[in-house]
Amino acid sequence: MFYKFLLIILIIDALILVAAILLQSGKGGGLAASFGGASSSTDSLMGTRQAGNLLTKASWWCGGIFIGLAFILQIYASKGSAPTSVLDKSFNAPKTAPRTQSSVPAGAAPVTPAPASPLQPIPAPVTKKP
């Protein structure tokens, strides 16, 4: 839930950052000058100098907030899925009891393999009599 909230704030901040950067007037007048001819709506509202200072401060603040939120979201997302090594999985596997001897008695006949075809008869196991 907290992750989604921060992600929404990041998207809103990104939209404000895009608007603040596009409205700034550069050397050629920028997008802000094209809305109102020689003077844009922000220039006529508070003057050329104040609009430039406000948009510059807004872009710096929104850029800083964007980088901070992106960093926090990346840390928050990486906590859920930490990469594990293949070697770690083999060491963390449950340990089984070591095999010391087989359970087949010493005098028993060896196990015969399964026939290659279902039509061949299965040979009877050979047993040794002492």
C-alpha positions in Angstrom: 0.0 0.0 0.0 2.8 2.4 0.9 4.6 1.5 -2.3 1.6 2.4 -4.4 1.2 5.7 -2.6 4.8 6.6 -3.2 4.5 5.6 -6.9 1.4 7.8 -7.4 3.3 10.7 -5.8 6.3 10.0 -8.1 4.0 10.1 -11.2 2.4 13.4 -10.1 5.8 14.9 -9.4 7.0 13.8 -12.9 4.1 15.5 -14.5 4.7 18.7 -12.6 8.4 18.5 -13.4 7.6 18.2 -17.2 5.3 21.1 -17.1 7.8 23.3 -15.1 10.6 22.5 -17.6 8.5 23.1 -20.7 7.1 26.4 -19.5 10.6 27.9 -18.8 11.8 30.3 -21.4 15.2 29.4 -22.9 17.3 31.4 -25.3 14.8 31.2 -28.0 11.7 32.0 -25.9 10.7 28.4 -25.2 7.3 27.0 -25.1 6.1 29.6 -22.6 6.6 32.4 -25.1 4.6 30.6 -27.8 1.4 30.5 -25.7 1.0 34.3 -25.4 3.1 35.8 -28.2 5.8 38.0 -26.7 4.7 37.5 -23.1 3.3 34.3 -21.7 0.5 34.0 -19.2 2.9 33.5 -16.4 4.9 36.6 -17.4 1.8 38.8 -17.5 0.6 37.4 -14.1 3.8 38.0 -12.1 6.4 39.5 -14.5 9.2 38.0 -16.5 11.7 37.8 -13.7 9.4 36.3 -11.1 8.0 33.6 -13.5 11.6 32.6 -14.4 12.6 32.3 -10.7 9.4 30.4 -9.8 9.7 27.9 -12.7 13.4 27.4 -12.0 12.8 26.7 -8.3 9.9 24.4 -9.1 11.9 22.4 -11.6 14.8 22.0 -9.1 12.5 21.0 -6.3 10.5 18.6 -8.4 13.7 17.1 -9.8 15.1 16.5 -6.3 11.8 15.0 -5.1 11.7 12.8 -8.2 15.2 11.4 -7.6 14.5 10.9 -3.8 11.3 9.1 -4.4 12.8 6.9 -7.1 15.6 6.0 -4.7 13.2 5.1 -1.9 11.0 3.1 -4.2 14.0 1.2 -5.6 15.1 0.3 -2.0 11.6 -0.6 -1.0 11.1 -2.9 -4.1 14.4 -4.7 -3.6 13.6 -5.8 -0.1 10.9 -8.1 -1.3 13.0 -10.1 -3.8 16.6 -10.5 -2.8 18.6 -12.5 -5.4 19.9 -15.8 -4.2 22.8 -17.8 -5.4 22.5 -21.3 -6.7 25.2 -22.3 -4.2 23.2 -21.0 -1.3 20.3 -23.2 -2.3 22.4 -26.4 -2.1 23.8 -25.5 1.3 20.4 -24.6 2.7 18.8 -27.9 1.5 17.7 -30.2 4.3 20.4 -32.7 5.2 19.6 -36.4 4.8 21.2 -39.2 6.8 24.4 -40.5 5.1 24.1 -43.9 3.5 26.4 -46.4 5.1 25.3 -49.8 3.8 22.6 -50.9 1.4 19.6 -52.7 2.8 20.1 -55.7 0.5 21.5 -58.7 2.2 24.9 -60.1 1.1 23.5 -63.4 -0.3 20.6 -61.8 -2.3 20.5 -61.9 -6.0 21.1 -58.7 -8.0 18.2 -56.8 -9.3 17.4 -57.5 -13.0 16.7 -54.5 -15.2 13.3 -54.1 -16.8 12.7 -55.6 -20.2 13.1 -53.4 -23.3 9.8 -54.5 -24.7 6.6 -55.4 -23.0 6.4 -58.6 -25.2 9.6 -60.1 -23.7 9.1 -62.3 -20.6 10.7 -61.2 -17.3 13.4 -63.6 -16.3 13.1 -65.1 -12.8 15.8 -64.0 -10.3 18.6 -66.4 -9.6 19.2 -67.2 -6.0 22.2 -69.0 -4.5 21.6 -71.8 -2.0 24.3 -72.2 0.6 
